[in-house]
């Protein structure tokens, strides 16, 4: 089942009743309608089944959310994202447990060997570079065989750092009319769109990891001691090009200096975009669950290869 992504950018009071997320919006006087009165059928009050929700994004300082609702969202493996004053995601809340075999899978993840981690990272970077090559073909209408060669040349652990070599070429090529583009969190647009899209993607991947009984903190390659989502940052790498293609389409047709409501709508579609995984079409959120499930099987010895989506 495809879970819904809910974005709240205006003042609202969010609570729970009968396992429904209840959204109450203040009227012009700043008063909240009573859910039990006749106005519950008015546009100022809406409800959404919690079981249908996958991601909630809170992007207004005047949003109030109850502890009961937070508990229900977390119990249903929903990722809750909070945004800062710049309207970019700054926080992520996930369940502490999301799988009945979590203890066993934590141990398998902790006991995984260094050679296995290096092989998994090799597969991850090969998939990432291959998908980046597909984005460049989409952008330029030409094949970029150097990217394919670099993908095929990735060694165990990416000891030759093919990821960086491909990235340097990729970011120099992806925006043809912006020759001075530099990829960086604080650089010029469309970096703001990339940052926003990657934050949404990170939440999707982290949520899938928890559901698969894995620890998002313990990565196979990323190991920054200040990063609570190292494994999510590892596994999202082959998924980043899907965000890049959406951002390219937005950048090509829209002024990207500010992330408008229309742009956010497009970026918030990331969990539901169609990808190809295992030869079949699937929403990205569902594909992420297949990827993390295959990773868990790699840790317990059932598989030797992570299943990643392919960009056509």
C-alpha positions as CSV (number, residue, x, y, z in Angstrom):
1,X,0.0,0.0,0.0
2,X,1.3,3.5,-0.9
3,X,1.4,5.7,2.2
4,X,0.4,9.4,2.0
5,X,2.8,12.3,2.5
6,X,1.1,15.2,4.4
7,X,2.6,18.7,4.4
8,X,1.5,21.4,6.8
9,X,2.6,24.9,5.9
10,X,0.0,26.9,7.8
11,X,-1.1,27.3,11.4
12,X,-2.9,24.1,12.5
13,X,-3.8,22.1,15.5
14,X,-3.1,18.4,14.9
15,X,-4.6,15.8,17.2
16,X,-6.0,12.2,17.1
17,X,-9.5,10.8,17.5
18,X,-10.5,7.2,16.8
19,X,-7.1,6.5,15.1
20,X,-7.7,9.5,12.7
21,X,-5.4,12.4,12.4
22,X,-7.6,15.4,13.1
23,X,-6.6,18.7,11.4
24,X,-8.2,21.9,12.8
25,X,-7.4,25.2,11.2
26,X,-7.9,28.5,13.1
27,X,-10.5,30.9,11.8
28,X,-9.9,34.5,11.1
29,X,-10.1,35.3,14.8
30,X,-7.6,32.7,15.6
31,X,-10.1,30.4,17.3
32,X,-10.1,26.6,16.7
33,X,-13.4,24.8,15.8
34,X,-14.7,22.2,18.2
35,X,-14.4,18.8,16.5
36,X,-17.7,17.6,18.1
37,X,-19.8,20.5,16.9
38,X,-21.5,21.0,13.5
39,X,-18.4,22.6,12.1
40,X,-16.6,19.3,12.0
41,X,-18.0,19.0,8.5
42,X,-16.6,22.4,7.6
43,X,-13.4,22.9,5.6
44,X,-11.7,24.0,8.9
45,X,-11.7,20.4,10.2
46,X,-10.4,17.4,8.2
47,X,-9.5,13.9,9.2
48,X,-7.0,11.3,7.7
49,X,-6.6,7.7,8.8
50,X,-3.3,7.4,10.6
51,X,-2.7,4.0,8.9
52,X,-2.7,5.7,5.5
53,X,0.2,8.1,6.4
54,X,3.8,7.5,5.7
55,X,5.4,10.9,6.1
56,X,4.3,14.1,7.9
57,X,6.1,17.4,7.3
58,X,5.6,20.3,9.8
59,X,6.6,23.6,8.3
60,X,5.1,26.4,10.4
61,X,6.0,27.6,13.9
62,X,2.3,27.9,14.8
63,X,1.6,24.1,14.4
64,X,0.5,22.3,17.6
65,X,0.7,18.5,17.6
66,X,-0.5,16.3,20.5
67,X,1.5,13.6,22.2
68,X,-1.3,11.1,21.5
69,X,-1.0,11.8,17.8
70,X,2.8,11.5,17.8
71,X,2.6,8.2,19.6
72,X,0.0,6.9,17.0
73,X,2.1,8.1,14.1
74,X,5.3,6.5,15.4
75,X,3.5,3.3,16.2
76,X,2.4,3.2,12.6
77,X,6.0,3.7,11.4
78,X,5.4,7.2,10.1
79,X,8.3,9.6,9.6
80,X,7.7,13.0,11.1
81,X,9.8,15.8,9.6
82,X,10.2,19.3,11.1
83,X,11.3,22.3,9.1
84,X,13.3,25.4,10.2
85,X,12.8,29.1,9.6
86,X,14.2,28.6,6.1
87,X,11.5,26.1,5.4
88,X,14.0,23.3,4.8
89,X,13.8,20.1,6.8
90,X,15.9,20.1,10.0
91,X,14.6,17.2,12.1
92,X,13.4,13.7,11.6
93,X,11.5,11.5,14.1
94,X,11.3,7.7,13.6
95,X,10.2,4.7,15.6
96,X,12.7,3.1,18.0
97,X,11.4,-0.3,16.8
98,X,9.6,-1.3,13.7
99,X,10.1,-5.0,13.2
100,X,9.4,-8.1,15.3
101,X,12.9,-9.4,14.6
102,X,14.6,-6.2,15.4
103,X,17.0,-7.5,18.1
104,X,18.1,-10.4,15.8
105,X,18.6,-8.1,12.8
106,X,20.5,-5.5,14.9
107,X,22.9,-8.2,15.9
108,X,23.4,-9.4,12.3
109,X,24.0,-5.9,11.2
110,X,26.5,-5.3,14.0
111,X,28.3,-8.6,13.2
112,X,28.5,-8.0,9.5
113,X,32.1,-8.4,8.2
114,X,34.2,-5.6,6.6
115,X,34.5,-7.5,3.3
116,X,30.7,-7.7,3.1
117,X,30.3,-4.0,3.8
118,X,32.8,-3.2,1.1
119,X,31.0,-5.4,-1.4
120,X,27.7,-3.8,-0.5
121,X,29.2,-0.3,-0.9
122,X,30.6,-1.4,-4.3
123,X,27.1,-2.4,-5.4
124,X,25.7,0.8,-4.1
125,X,28.1,3.1,-6.0
126,X,27.8,1.1,-9.2
127,X,24.0,1.5,-9.1
128,X,24.3,5.2,-8.2
129,X,26.7,6.0,-11.1
130,X,24.5,4.0,-13.6
131,X,21.5,5.9,-12.5
132,X,23.4,9.2,-12.8
133,X,24.3,8.2,-16.4
134,X,20.6,7.8,-17.1
135,X,19.9,11.3,-15.8
136,X,22.6,12.7,-18.0
137,X,21.1,10.9,-21.0
138,X,17.7,12.4,-20.2
139,X,19.2,15.9,-19.8
140,X,21.5,15.9,-22.9
141,X,19.9,13.3,-25.2
142,X,23.3,11.6,-25.5
143,X,24.9,8.6,-24.0
144,X,27.8,9.2,-21.5
145,X,29.9,6.1,-21.9
146,X,32.5,7.4,-19.4
147,X,29.9,7.2,-16.7
148,X,29.2,3.6,-17.6
149,X,32.9,2.8,-17.7
150,X,33.3,4.3,-14.2
151,X,30.3,2.3,-12.9
152,X,31.8,-0.9,-14.2
153,X,35.2,0.0,-12.7
154,X,34.1,0.4,-9.1
155,X,36.0,-2.0,-6.9
156,X,35.1,-3.4,-3.5
157,X,34.8,-0.5,-1.1
158,X,35.3,1.9,-4.1
159,X,39.0,2.2,-3.2
160,X,39.6,4.2,-6.4
161,X,36.9,6.7,-5.4
162,X,34.9,6.3,-8.7
163,X,32.0,7.9,-6.9
164,X,33.9,11.3,-6.6
165,X,35.2,11.1,-10.2
166,X,31.7,10.5,-11.5
167,X,30.2,13.2,-9.3
168,X,32.6,15.8,-10.6
169,X,31.6,15.1,-14.2
170,X,27.9,14.7,-13.3
171,X,27.4,18.0,-11.5
172,X,29.3,19.8,-14.2
173,X,27.0,18.4,-16.9
174,X,23.5,18.0,-15.4
175,X,22.6,21.7,-15.7
176,X,23.8,22.7,-19.2
177,X,22.8,26.3,-19.0
178,X,24.4,26.8,-15.6
179,X,28.1,26.1,-16.3
180,X,29.2,27.5,-12.9
181,X,26.9,25.2,-10.9
182,X,28.5,23.9,-7.7
183,X,26.8,21.2,-5.6
184,X,26.7,22.3,-2.0
185,X,24.2,22.7,0.8
186,X,24.7,26.5,1.0
187,X,25.4,27.2,-2.7
188,X,23.1,28.9,-5.3
189,X,19.8,27.4,-6.6
190,X,18.9,24.8,-7.5
191,X,20.8,23.5,-4.5
192,X,17.9,24.5,-2.3
193,X,15.6,22.2,-4.3
194,X,18.1,19.3,-4.1
195,X,18.5,19.8,-0.3
196,X,14.7,19.7,0.1
197,X,14.3,16.7,-2.1
198,X,17.1,14.7,-0.5
199,X,15.6,15.4,3.0
200,X,12.3,13.9,1.9
201,X,14.2,10.9,0.3
202,X,16.2,10.4,3.5
203,X,13.0,10.2,5.5
204,X,11.6,7.6,3.1
205,X,14.8,5.4,3.3
206,X,15.1,5.8,7.1
207,X,11.5,4.8,7.5
208,X,12.1,1.7,5.3
209,X,15.2,0.7,7.2
210,X,13.3,0.8,10.6
211,X,10.5,-1.3,9.1
212,X,13.1,-3.9,8.0
213,X,14.4,-4.1,11.5
214,X,17.7,-2.3,10.7
215,X,19.5,0.4,12.6
216,X,19.7,3.6,10.5
217,X,22.6,4.9,12.5
218,X,25.1,2.2,11.7
219,X,26.3,2.6,8.1
220,X,28.1,0.3,5.7
221,X,30.3,3.3,4.5
222,X,29.3,6.5,6.1
223,X,30.5,6.6,9.7
224,X,30.4,10.3,10.9
225,X,30.0,10.1,14.7
226,X,27.6,13.1,14.6
227,X,25.3,11.5,12.0
228,X,22.4,9.5,13.3
229,X,21.4,8.3,9.8
230,X,24.6,6.9,8.3
231,X,22.9,3.8,6.9
232,X,20.1,5.9,5.4
233,X,22.7,8.1,3.7
234,X,24.4,5.0,2.3
235,X,21.3,3.3,0.9
236,X,19.7,6.5,-0.5
237,X,22.7,7.1,-2.9
238,X,21.3,5.2,-5.9
239,X,17.9,6.9,-5.3
240,X,19.4,10.4,-5.4
241,X,19.3,10.6,-9.3
242,X,15.5,10.2,-9.2
243,X,15.4,13.4,-7.1
244,X,17.9,15.1,-9.4
245,X,15.7,14.4,-12.5
246,X,12.7,16.0,-10.8
247,X,14.8,19.0,-9.8
248,X,16.1,19.4,-13.3
249,X,12.6,19.4,-14.7
250,X,11.6,22.1,-12.2
251,X,14.7,24.2,-12.8
252,X,14.2,24.1,-16.5
253,X,10.7,25.6,-16.3
254,X,10.6,27.6,-13.0
255,X,12.4,30.3,-11.1
256,X,14.0,28.3,-8.3
257,X,15.3,31.1,-6.0
258,X,12.4,30.4,-3.6
259,X,10.7,27.1,-2.9
260,X,7.2,28.0,-3.7
261,X,4.1,26.0,-2.9
262,X,4.0,24.6,-6.4
263,X,7.6,23.5,-6.2
264,X,7.0,21.8,-2.9
265,X,4.1,19.9,-4.3
266,X,6.4,18.5,-7.0
267,X,9.1,17.6,-4.5
268,X,6.7,16.0,-2.1
269,X,5.7,13.6,-4.9
270,X,9.1,11.9,-4.5
271,X,7.8,8.9,-2.4
272,X,5.2,8.1,-5.1
273,X,7.2,8.5,-8.3
274,X,7.4,5.4,-10.5
275,X,10.7,3.5,-10.5
276,X,11.8,0.2,-11.9
277,X,13.1,-2.4,-9.5
278,X,13.6,-6.1,-10.2
279,X,12.3,-5.4,-13.7
280,X,8.9,-4.1,-12.5
281,X,7.4,-0.7,-12.0
282,X,6.9,0.4,-8.4
283,X,6.4,3.6,-6.4
284,X,9.7,4.8,-4.9
285,X,8.4,4.3,-1.3
286,X,7.6,0.6,-2.0
287,X,10.9,0.1,-3.9
288,X,12.7,1.5,-0.8
289,X,11.2,-1.2,1.3
290,X,12.4,-3.9,-1.2
291,X,15.9,-2.4,-1.0
292,X,16.1,-2.4,2.8
293,X,14.5,-5.9,3.0
294,X,17.2,-7.2,0.6
295,X,19.9,-5.4,2.7
296,X,18.6,-7.2,5.8
297,X,18.9,-10.5,3.9
298,X,22.5,-9.6,3.0
299,X,23.3,-9.1,6.6
300,X,21.8,-12.5,7.6
301,X,23.5,-14.4,4.7
302,X,20.4,-15.1,2.5
303,X,21.5,-12.7,-0.3
304,X,24.8,-11.3,-1.5
305,X,23.4,-8.4,-3.5
306,X,21.2,-5.4,-2.6
307,X,18.2,-4.8,-4.8
308,X,18.3,-1.2,-6.1
309,X,16.0,0.5,-8.6
310,X,17.2,1.1,-12.2
311,X,16.5,4.4,-14.0
312,X,15.4,3.9,-17.6
